[in-house]
Amino acid sequence: MKNSVSDILNQFHNKIKLSEYLNKYLDLIPRGNSFVARCPFHKEKTPSFSINDEKGLFYCFGCGTGGNILNFISKYKNCTFRESLQEITNIAGINLKNTSSSISSNTLNKKFKLLDLFNQFFHKNILNNQKVLEYLKTREIDKSLVQKFSIGYCPNNIDNFLKFLEENGFTKSEMLELGIIIQSKNNENSFFGRFNDRIIFPIYNFSNKINGFGGRTVSNSKIKYINSPESLLFKKSENLYGFKQNFSEIKDQKKLIVVEGYLDVVSLNSKKIGFSVASLGTSLSETQIKKTWNFVDTPYICFDGDLAGEKAMKSIALKSLKFLKPGKSLKFIHLPNKMDPDSYIREFKNEGFTSLINNAQELSEFIWLILNNEKNSTPEYIALVNQRIFEATNVIEDKTIRNEYVKYLQNKKNEFFWKSRSINKNKNNTILKSDLTQKSYINEMIMLSLLFFEPKIIENFVEEIVNVKFVNPYLEQKKLSLIKILSLENNDSKVLNYKTSFKENDEEFFQLIKKIQVDHFKNLNIAKKKKLLQDIILNLRLPNLLKEREKIKSEIVFNKDLDNSNLFLKHEKLTNEINKIKKREI
């Protein structure tokens, strides 16, 4: 008869108290016949998480989370049902051979024991290998870190050890399955070690059992890193290297940094940053992201400062959107080009890396930069950004998060394109400003010079000047600024201050209008200055007169059957005025 889940829970309950297990993860406080703690599933200042050993149950009166040991492991470690059940049986020594599991507890334990024996062998070898220890020393990794992370070394020849394992009941097929050895393609009876001449980093699962290895070459191998192959025990996407060794620091600091490689984790530890884990690859799976959220609300992602690393972080950012929850997010640390966490912290020490942590980029900001990667302001591109925003936010399962992201990204889009247009306008103004000495702008320049130096003459022409729109946006802006001075003309101190500010803000422009004054009207009397101003107003009206005449001409052409005498008179009048202006153009 197969054991039910209820039978397994009863066996666990009979062997181990719930509080004894939870004490590894929570700071328990005795209260009568039970215990309380601060809930690990939501933020709180006073304990509301209650543990009842008699019933084998827990319940949080703050967030409503509750259940048995199986529920706790599944939620706290983000484990699958199978993983949680396996941990319970491992802890309590329950045999699963009669359960519905596809692999017995004895078989699993034998596989774990094989991996543990190999790790002992690797670790013993590194402690006796001065050359490898010296290499690690150049990476600022000392013996204490070698011990903490149980780092090892696999020699080129492991035949004697394989023989020892076989003598103790382990078969070559088991070693092949776990990827410790590789069968020769030329000779099925010939085997060699997968990790020969490599520094070995044991990888632990979330039950703190070794389920695989990572190896880094110390020779000239073209393949720098290799991992154990995927197996029933080892799946890269379900593990985080360094979690076991750094768990206490992660829990105490309430911080977690995800990096790419084993040496990154160890190197950060060497500089007193002991809350990092490695993704075992250049990406991060949904399972891995969710596991980090079990321990911190906002883990940091810090991959290598190259194209592959940046691409991977973009992928993680977009992937995480789907399963965001209120209060759960990510932050991103962008390293300089061709640097990784290991090289960065060795060069800039703890202070430098801490500064990166403190200035990490929010997930929302990173998402916006990913969606707005071309940064132009054409209508077509704005439409494309709108489409990207819809596609990115549409995958978010939590409706509250989705709504907030839509609002945030739309606001960022509107703000960006508003600024972009302003910048483009300023750029255009700058270009036009460089052309101010051209003849086409001489009328505008004379008028602006008169506005600045002859405010008394301008007084009776303000309305006409306001109605004349300059073609050059930069000069139009200057015109409006100078007209403002006229409104202050009765307050001499304010006028002086305004003119001084006008001059200081654009000394180059001031020198231009000063030269215009000298060249065109400084020595004229008041009557001639007024006449000059009138002529300039007419000259600046010319574009509008030309447009008006063209409009009348069109009306005459399209109304051939009607009496167009009035239109002809208007056309003739406008033509005469235009001709007069053209003759006296300055």
C-alpha positions as CSV (number, residue, x, y, z in Angstrom):
1,M,0.0,0.0,0.0
2,K,1.4,3.4,-1.0
3,N,2.0,6.1,1.7
4,S,-0.3,9.0,1.3
5,V,0.9,12.6,1.8
6,S,-1.1,12.6,5.1
7,D,0.9,9.5,6.2
8,I,4.2,11.2,5.4
9,L,3.1,14.4,7.3
10,N,2.1,12.3,10.3
11,Q,5.5,10.5,10.3
12,F,7.3,13.8,10.1
13,H,5.1,15.2,13.0
14,N,5.9,12.2,15.1
15,K,9.7,12.6,14.6
16,I,10.3,16.3,14.5
17,K,8.5,19.3,16.0
18,L,7.4,22.0,13.6
19,S,9.1,24.6,15.7
20,E,12.4,22.7,15.6
21,Y,12.4,22.9,11.8
22,L,11.2,26.5,11.6
23,N,13.8,27.7,14.1
24,K,16.4,27.4,11.3
25,Y,14.6,30.2,9.4
26,L,12.8,32.3,12.0
27,D,13.6,33.8,15.3
28,L,11.1,32.0,17.5
29,I,9.7,33.5,20.8
30,P,8.1,31.0,23.3
31,R,4.5,32.0,24.2
32,G,2.7,29.5,26.4
33,N,2.6,26.1,24.7
34,S,3.4,27.6,21.3
35,F,5.8,30.0,19.6
36,V,5.5,33.3,17.7
37,A,7.8,35.0,15.2
38,R,7.7,37.8,12.7
39,C,6.1,36.5,9.6
40,P,8.5,35.8,6.7
41,F,5.8,36.3,4.1
42,H,5.0,40.0,4.8
43,K,6.7,42.9,6.6
44,E,5.7,43.5,10.2
45,K,7.2,45.0,13.3
46,T,5.5,42.8,15.9
47,P,5.2,39.0,15.7
48,S,1.9,37.7,14.4
49,F,3.2,34.4,13.1
50,S,2.1,31.6,15.4
51,I,3.4,28.0,15.5
52,N,1.5,25.1,17.2
53,D,3.6,22.0,17.7
54,E,0.8,19.9,18.9
55,K,-1.2,20.3,15.7
56,G,1.9,20.7,13.5
57,L,0.4,23.9,12.0
58,F,1.4,27.6,11.6
59,Y,-0.8,30.7,11.0
60,C,-0.1,34.4,10.5
61,F,-2.7,36.7,11.9
62,G,-1.3,39.5,9.9
63,C,-1.5,38.2,6.3
64,G,-3.6,35.0,6.8
65,T,-0.9,32.6,5.5
66,G,-1.1,29.2,7.2
67,G,-0.7,25.5,6.9
68,N,1.6,22.6,7.7
69,I,5.3,22.0,7.2
70,L,4.6,21.2,3.5
71,N,2.9,24.5,3.0
72,F,5.7,26.4,4.7
73,I,8.5,24.8,2.6
74,S,6.6,25.3,-0.6
75,K,6.0,29.0,0.0
76,Y,9.2,29.9,1.9
77,K,11.6,28.1,-0.5
78,N,9.3,28.4,-3.6
79,C,9.6,24.7,-4.1
80,T,7.4,22.5,-6.1
81,F,5.2,20.0,-4.3
82,R,7.6,17.2,-5.1
83,E,10.6,19.2,-3.9
84,S,8.9,20.0,-0.6
85,L,7.8,16.5,-0.1
86,Q,11.3,15.3,-0.8
87,E,12.8,17.6,1.8
88,I,10.3,16.4,4.4
89,T,11.2,12.8,3.8
90,N,15.0,13.6,3.7
91,I,14.8,15.4,7.1
92,A,12.7,12.8,8.8
93,G,14.3,9.8,7.1
94,I,11.0,8.6,5.6
95,N,11.3,5.9,2.9
96,L,9.5,6.9,-0.2
97,K,9.8,3.6,-2.0
98,N,6.2,2.8,-1.4
99,T,4.9,6.2,-2.4
100,S,3.8,7.4,-5.8
101,S,7.2,9.1,-6.3
102,S,9.0,7.9,-9.4
103,I,12.3,7.4,-7.5
104,S,12.8,5.9,-4.0
105,S,14.2,7.8,-1.1
106,N,17.0,5.2,-0.9
107,T,18.0,5.7,-4.5
108,L,18.0,9.5,-4.1
109,N,20.0,9.3,-0.9
110,K,22.6,7.0,-2.7
111,K,22.9,9.6,-5.5
112,F,23.4,12.4,-3.0
113,K,26.0,10.3,-1.1
114,L,27.9,9.8,-4.4
115,L,28.0,13.5,-5.1
116,D,29.0,14.2,-1.5
117,L,31.9,11.7,-1.7
118,F,33.1,13.3,-4.9
119,N,33.0,16.7,-3.2
120,Q,35.1,15.4,-0.3
121,F,37.6,14.1,-2.8
122,F,37.8,17.4,-4.8
123,H,38.1,19.4,-1.6
124,K,40.9,17.3,-0.2
125,N,42.8,17.6,-3.5
126,I,42.7,21.4,-3.5
127,L,44.0,21.6,0.1
128,N,47.1,19.6,-1.1
129,N,47.6,21.5,-4.3
130,Q,49.7,24.6,-3.7
131,K,49.6,25.7,-7.4
132,V,45.8,26.0,-7.4
133,L,45.7,27.7,-4.0
134,E,48.2,30.2,-5.3
135,Y,46.1,30.8,-8.3
136,L,43.0,31.5,-6.1
137,K,45.2,33.8,-4.0
138,T,45.9,35.9,-7.1
139,R,42.1,36.2,-7.3
140,E,42.1,37.3,-3.6
141,I,40.4,34.1,-2.5
142,D,42.0,32.7,0.7
143,K,41.7,29.4,2.5
144,S,38.9,30.6,4.6
145,L,36.7,31.1,1.5
146,V,37.9,27.8,0.1
147,Q,36.6,26.2,3.3
148,K,33.3,28.2,3.4
149,F,32.4,27.3,-0.2
150,S,33.9,23.8,0.0
151,I,35.8,24.6,-3.2
152,G,37.8,21.7,-4.6
153,Y,40.1,20.6,-7.4
154,C,39.7,17.7,-9.8
155,P,43.1,16.2,-10.9
156,N,43.7,14.8,-14.4
157,N,43.7,11.2,-13.1
158,I,40.8,10.0,-10.9
159,D,41.0,6.3,-11.7
160,N,41.9,5.3,-8.2
161,F,39.0,7.2,-6.8
162,L,36.6,5.6,-9.3
163,K,37.9,2.2,-8.3
164,F,37.2,3.1,-4.6
165,L,33.7,4.1,-5.4
166,E,33.0,0.9,-7.4
167,E,34.3,-1.1,-4.5
168,N,31.8,0.6,-2.2
169,G,28.8,-0.2,-4.4
170,F,28.6,2.8,-6.8
171,T,28.3,1.9,-10.5
172,K,29.8,3.7,-13.5
173,S,26.2,4.1,-14.8
174,E,25.4,6.2,-11.8
175,M,28.5,8.3,-12.2
176,L,27.6,8.7,-15.9
177,E,24.1,9.7,-15.1
178,L,25.3,12.4,-12.7
179,G,27.8,13.7,-15.1
180,I,30.9,13.0,-13.0
181,I,32.5,10.9,-15.7
182,I,32.2,10.8,-19.5
183,Q,32.4,7.7,-21.6
184,S,34.9,7.7,-24.5
185,K,33.4,7.8,-28.0
186,N,36.1,5.4,-29.2
187,N,36.0,2.9,-26.4
188,E,32.9,2.1,-24.4
189,N,35.1,0.7,-21.6
190,S,37.1,3.9,-21.3
191,F,36.1,6.7,-19.0
192,F,37.5,10.1,-18.0
193,G,36.6,12.7,-15.5
194,R,34.3,15.5,-16.7
195,F,36.0,18.1,-14.5
196,N,39.7,17.1,-15.0
197,D,42.1,19.9,-14.1
198,R,39.4,22.2,-13.0
199,I,38.6,24.1,-9.8
200,I,35.4,22.6,-8.5
201,F,32.4,24.5,-7.0
202,P,29.8,22.3,-5.4
203,I,26.2,23.3,-6.0
204,Y,23.7,22.8,-3.3
205,N,19.9,22.5,-3.7
206,F,17.4,24.2,-1.4
207,S,17.5,21.2,0.9
208,N,21.3,21.9,1.4
209,K,22.4,18.8,-0.5
210,I,25.0,18.8,-3.3
211,N,23.2,18.1,-6.5
212,G,25.8,19.1,-9.0
213,F,29.2,20.8,-9.7
214,G,30.6,23.7,-11.6
215,G,34.2,23.6,-12.9
216,R,36.5,26.4,-13.9
217,T,39.6,25.6,-16.0
218,V,43.1,26.4,-14.6
219,S,44.7,25.4,-17.9
220,N,44.3,26.6,-21.4
221,S,41.0,24.9,-22.1
222,K,38.8,26.9,-24.6
223,I,35.8,26.1,-22.4
224,K,36.3,28.2,-19.3
225,Y,33.3,26.9,-17.3
226,I,31.3,23.7,-17.4
227,N,28.5,22.4,-15.2
228,S,27.1,19.0,-14.4
229,P,24.6,17.9,-17.0
230,E,20.9,18.2,-16.5
231,S,19.6,15.2,-14.5
232,L,16.8,14.2,-12.2
233,L,18.8,15.8,-9.3
234,F,20.3,18.8,-11.1
235,K,18.6,21.5,-13.1
236,K,20.4,24.7,-13.6
237,S,17.2,26.7,-13.8
238,E,16.1,25.5,-10.3
239,N,19.3,26.3,-8.4
240,L,21.2,29.3,-7.1
241,Y,24.9,28.8,-6.4
242,G,26.1,30.2,-3.0
243,F,22.6,30.3,-1.4
244,K,23.5,27.7,1.2
245,Q,26.8,29.4,2.2
246,N,25.3,32.9,2.2
247,F,21.9,32.2,3.6
248,S,22.5,33.7,7.0
249,E,23.9,36.9,5.5
250,I,21.0,37.2,3.1
251,K,18.6,36.7,6.0
252,D,20.3,39.2,8.3
253,Q,21.0,41.9,5.6
254,K,17.7,41.4,3.8
255,K,19.6,41.8,0.6
256,L,20.4,39.5,-2.3
257,I,22.5,40.0,-5.4
258,V,22.2,37.6,-8.4
259,V,25.5,37.4,-10.4
260,E,26.5,35.1,-13.2
261,G,29.4,33.0,-12.0
262,Y,30.8,31.1,-9.0
263,L,33.9,33.2,-8.7
264,D,31.7,36.4,-8.7
265,V,30.0,35.1,-5.5
266,V,33.2,34.0,-3.8
267,S,35.0,37.3,-4.8
268,L,32.2,39.4,-3.4
269,N,32.5,37.4,-0.2
270,S,36.2,38.3,0.0
271,K,35.2,41.9,0.2
272,K,32.6,41.4,2.9
273,I,29.6,41.4,0.5
274,G,28.2,38.0,1.6
275,F,24.6,38.2,0.2
276,S,25.2,37.1,-3.4
277,V,24.1,34.0,-5.4
278,A,24.9,32.9,-8.9
279,S,22.4,32.0,-11.6
280,L,24.6,29.2,-13.1
281,G,24.2,30.8,-16.5
282,T,23.6,34.0,-18.5
283,S,19.9,34.2,-17.7
284,L,17.5,33.7,-14.7
285,S,14.5,31.5,-14.8
286,E,11.0,32.2,-13.5
287,T,11.7,29.6,-10.7
288,Q,15.0,31.3,-9.7
289,I,13.4,34.8,-9.6
290,K,10.5,33.6,-7.5
291,K,13.0,31.8,-5.1
292,T,14.9,35.1,-4.5
293,W,11.5,36.8,-3.7
294,N,11.0,34.3,-0.9
295,F,13.8,35.9,1.0
296,V,14.0,39.5,-0.1
297,D,11.4,41.8,-1.7
298,T,13.8,43.4,-4.2
299,P,16.9,41.4,-5.2
300,Y,19.6,43.0,-7.3
301,I,20.7,41.6,-10.7
302,C,24.3,42.3,-11.6
303,F,25.5,40.5,-14.7
304,D,28.7,41.0,-16.7
305,G,29.3,44.4,-18.3
306,D,29.2,43.1,-21.9
307,L,26.6,42.7,-24.6
308,A,25.7,39.2,-23.5
309,G,25.3,40.3,-19.8
310,E,23.2,43.4,-20.7
311,K,21.0,41.3,-23.1
312,A,20.5,38.7,-20.3
313,M,19.4,41.5,-17.8
314,K,16.9,42.9,-20.3
315,S,15.5,39.4,-20.8
316,I,15.2,39.0,-17.0
317,A,13.5,42.4,-16.6
318,L,10.9,41.6,-19.3
319,K,10.4,38.1,-18.0
320,S,9.8,39.2,-14.4
321,L,6.8,41.4,-15.4
322,K,4.5,38.5,-15.9
323,F,4.6,37.4,-12.2
324,L,5.2,40.6,-10.3
325,K,3.3,41.0,-7.1
326,P,2.7,44.1,-4.9
327,G,5.9,44.8,-3.1
328,K,8.1,42.4,-5.1
329,S,10.5,43.9,-7.7
330,L,14.1,43.8,-9.0
331,K,16.9,46.3,-9.2
332,F,19.7,46.3,-11.8
333,I,23.4,47.0,-11.5
334,H,25.1,47.9,-14.8
335,L,28.8,47.3,-14.8
336,P,31.3,49.1,-17.0
337,N,32.1,47.4,-20.3
338,K,34.3,44.2,-20.1
339,M,34.0,44.1,-16.3
340,D,32.3,41.5,-14.1
341,P,31.5,41.6,-10.4
342,D,34.7,39.8,-9.6
343,S,37.0,42.2,-11.5
344,Y,35.0,45.2,-10.4
345,I,35.2,44.5,-6.7
346,R,38.9,43.6,-6.9
347,E,39.6,47.0,-8.5
348,F,37.2,49.2,-6.6
349,K,36.9,47.3,-3.4
350,N,33.8,47.1,-1.1
351,E,33.2,50.9,-1.2
352,G,33.0,50.9,-5.0
353,F,30.6,48.0,-5.2
354,T,28.4,49.3,-2.4
355,S,28.1,52.6,-4.3
356,L,26.8,50.5,-7.3
357,I,24.2,48.8,-5.0
358,N,23.1,52.2,-3.6
359,N,22.6,53.6,-7.1
360,A,21.0,50.5,-8.7
361,Q,18.4,51.0,-11.3
362,E,14.7,50.3,-10.6
363,L,13.0,47.6,-12.7
364,S,10.4,50.1,-13.9
365,E,13.0,52.5,-15.2
366,F,14.9,49.7,-16.9
367,I,11.7,48.5,-18.6
368,W,11.1,52.1,-19.9
369,L,14.7,52.3,-21.4
370,I,14.2,48.9,-23.0
371,L,11.0,49.9,-24.6
372,N,12.3,53.3,-25.7
373,N,15.6,52.2,-27.2
374,E,15.7,54.4,-30.3
375,K,14.8,57.7,-28.8
376,N,13.4,59.7,-31.6
377,S,10.1,61.6,-31.6
378,T,8.4,60.9,-34.9
379,P,4.7,60.0,-34.8
380,E,5.6,56.5,-36.2
381,Y,8.1,55.9,-33.4
382,I,5.7,57.1,-30.7
383,A,3.1,54.7,-32.1
384,L,5.7,51.9,-31.9
385,V,6.5,52.8,-28.2
386,N,2.7,52.7,-27.4
387,Q,2.5,49.2,-29.0
388,R,5.6,48.0,-26.9
389,I,4.0,49.4,-23.7
390,F,0.8,47.5,-24.4
391,E,2.6,44.2,-25.2
392,A,4.9,44.5,-22.2
393,T,2.2,45.3,-19.7
394,N,-0.4,42.9,-21.1
395,V,1.5,39.9,-19.8
396,I,1.4,41.1,-16.2
397,E,-0.9,38.8,-14.3
398,D,-1.6,41.0,-11.3
399,K,-4.2,43.6,-12.4
400,T,-3.1,46.2,-9.8
401,I,0.6,45.9,-10.9
402,R,-0.5,46.0,-14.6
403,N,-2.6,49.2,-14.1
404,E,0.3,50.9,-12.3
405,Y,2.8,50.0,-15.0
406,V,0.6,51.2,-17.8
407,K,0.2,54.6,-16.0
408,Y,3.9,54.8,-15.2
409,L,5.1,53.9,-18.7
410,Q,2.5,56.2,-20.4
411,N,3.7,59.1,-18.1
412,K,7.3,58.3,-18.9
413,K,6.5,58.3,-22.6
414,N,4.6,61.6,-22.5
415,E,7.4,63.2,-20.4
416,F,10.1,62.0,-22.7
417,F,8.5,63.1,-25.9
418,W,7.6,66.5,-24.5
419,K,11.2,67.0,-23.5
420,S,12.4,65.6,-26.8
421,R,10.3,68.1,-28.8
422,S,11.6,70.9,-26.6
423,I,15.2,69.8,-27.2
424,N,14.6,69.6,-30.9
425,K,13.1,73.0,-30.8
426,N,16.2,74.4,-29.0
427,K,18.4,72.6,-31.5
428,N,16.6,74.3,-34.3
429,N,16.9,77.6,-32.5
430,T,20.6,77.1,-32.1
431,I,20.9,76.4,-35.8
432,L,18.9,79.5,-36.6
433,K,20.9,81.6,-34.2
434,S,24.1,80.8,-36.1
435,D,22.4,82.4,-39.2
436,L,21.4,85.7,-37.6
437,T,23.8,87.7,-39.6
438,Q,22.2,86.5,-42.9
439,K,20.3,89.2,-44.9
440,S,17.0,87.4,-44.6
441,Y,16.8,88.2,-40.9
442,I,18.0,91.8,-41.0
443,N,14.5,93.3,-40.5
444,E,13.9,91.2,-37.4
445,M,17.3,92.1,-36.0
446,I,16.7,95.9,-36.5
447,M,13.3,95.6,-34.8
448,L,14.9,93.8,-31.8
449,S,17.6,96.4,-31.6
450,L,15.1,99.2,-31.5
451,L,13.1,97.3,-28.9
452,F,16.1,97.2,-26.6
453,F,17.7,100.6,-27.2
454,E,14.8,102.8,-28.2
455,P,11.8,101.7,-26.0
456,K,10.2,105.3,-26.2
457,I,9.9,105.1,-30.0
458,I,8.3,101.6,-29.8
459,E,5.5,102.6,-27.4
460,N,2.9,103.5,-30.1
461,F,3.7,100.4,-32.2
462,V,3.5,97.6,-29.6
463,E,0.3,96.0,-30.9
464,E,1.6,95.9,-34.5
465,I,4.9,94.4,-33.4
466,V,3.1,91.7,-31.4
467,N,1.0,90.8,-34.4
468,V,4.0,90.4,-36.6
469,K,5.3,86.8,-36.2
470,F,9.0,86.2,-36.9
471,V,9.9,83.2,-39.0
472,N,12.9,82.5,-36.8
473,P,11.6,80.9,-33.5
474,Y,14.7,82.1,-31.6
475,L,14.1,85.7,-32.7
476,E,10.4,85.4,-31.9
477,Q,11.3,84.4,-28.4
478,K,13.7,87.3,-28.0
479,K,11.0,89.7,-29.3
480,L,8.5,88.5,-26.6
481,S,11.2,88.9,-23.9
482,L,12.0,92.5,-25.0
483,I,8.3,93.5,-25.2
484,K,8.1,92.5,-21.6
485,I,10.6,95.2,-20.8
486,L,8.2,97.8,-22.3
487,S,5.6,96.8,-19.7
488,L,8.1,97.6,-17.0
489,E,9.1,101.0,-18.5
490,N,7.6,102.9,-15.5
491,N,9.9,101.1,-13.1
492,D,13.4,102.1,-13.9
493,S,15.1,99.7,-11.5
494,K,13.2,96.7,-12.8
495,V,14.0,97.7,-16.4
496,L,17.7,98.0,-15.6
497,N,17.7,94.6,-13.9
498,Y,15.9,93.0,-16.7
499,K,18.1,94.4,-19.4
500,T,21.2,93.4,-17.4
501,S,19.9,89.9,-17.1
502,F,19.0,89.9,-20.9
503,K,22.5,90.9,-21.7
504,E,24.3,88.5,-19.4
505,N,22.2,85.5,-20.5
506,D,23.2,85.9,-24.1
507,E,26.2,88.2,-24.5
508,E,26.7,87.1,-28.1
509,F,23.2,88.2,-29.1
510,F,23.6,91.4,-27.3
511,Q,26.7,92.3,-29.2
512,L,24.8,91.6,-32.5
513,I,22.0,94.0,-31.8
514,K,24.4,96.6,-30.5
515,K,26.2,96.4,-33.8
516,I,22.8,96.8,-35.6
517,Q,22.2,99.9,-33.6
518,V,25.5,101.4,-34.6
519,D,25.1,100.5,-38.3
520,H,21.5,101.4,-38.8
521,F,20.0,104.0,-36.5
522,K,22.2,105.2,-33.7
523,N,22.8,108.6,-35.4
524,L,19.2,109.1,-36.7
525,N,16.8,111.6,-35.2
526,I,13.6,110.4,-33.6
527,A,11.4,111.0,-36.7
528,K,13.7,108.9,-38.9
529,K,13.9,106.2,-36.3
530,K,10.0,106.0,-36.3
531,K,10.0,105.9,-40.1
532,L,12.5,103.1,-40.0
533,L,10.4,101.2,-37.6
534,Q,7.2,101.7,-39.7
535,D,9.1,100.4,-42.8
536,I,10.3,97.4,-41.0
537,I,6.8,96.5,-39.8
538,L,5.6,96.7,-43.3
539,N,8.5,94.6,-44.5
540,L,7.7,91.9,-41.9
541,R,4.1,92.0,-43.0
542,L,5.0,91.1,-46.5
543,P,4.8,87.3,-46.1
544,N,1.2,87.6,-44.9
545,L,0.3,90.0,-47.6
546,L,1.6,87.6,-50.2
547,K,-0.4,84.7,-48.7
548,E,-3.5,86.8,-48.7
549,R,-3.0,87.8,-52.4
550,E,-2.6,84.2,-53.3
551,K,-5.8,83.3,-51.6
552,I,-7.8,86.0,-53.5
553,K,-6.2,84.8,-56.7
554,S,-7.5,81.3,-56.1
555,E,-11.0,82.6,-55.4
556,I,-11.0,84.5,-58.7
557,V,-9.8,81.4,-60.6
558,F,-12.5,79.1,-59.0
559,N,-15.4,81.6,-59.4
560,K,-15.2,82.4,-63.1
561,D,-19.0,82.7,-63.6
562,L,-19.5,85.2,-60.8
563,D,-18.9,88.9,-60.6
564,N,-15.3,89.1,-59.3
565,S,-14.9,92.9,-59.5
566,N,-14.5,93.3,-55.7
567,L,-11.9,90.5,-55.7
568,F,-10.0,92.1,-58.5
569,L,-9.9,95.4,-56.6
570,K,-8.6,93.7,-53.5
571,H,-6.0,91.8,-55.5
572,E,-4.9,95.1,-57.1
573,K,-4.7,96.9,-53.8
574,L,-2.6,94.2,-52.2
575,T,-0.3,94.1,-55.2
576,N,0.3,97.8,-55.0
577,E,1.1,97.6,-51.2
578,I,3.4,94.6,-51.8
579,N,5.2,96.5,-54.6
580,K,5.7,99.5,-52.4
581,I,7.1,97.4,-49.6
582,K,9.4,95.6,-51.9
583,K,10.8,98.9,-53.2
584,R,11.7,100.1,-49.8
585,E,12.9,96.8,-48.3
586,I,15.9,97.4,-46.1
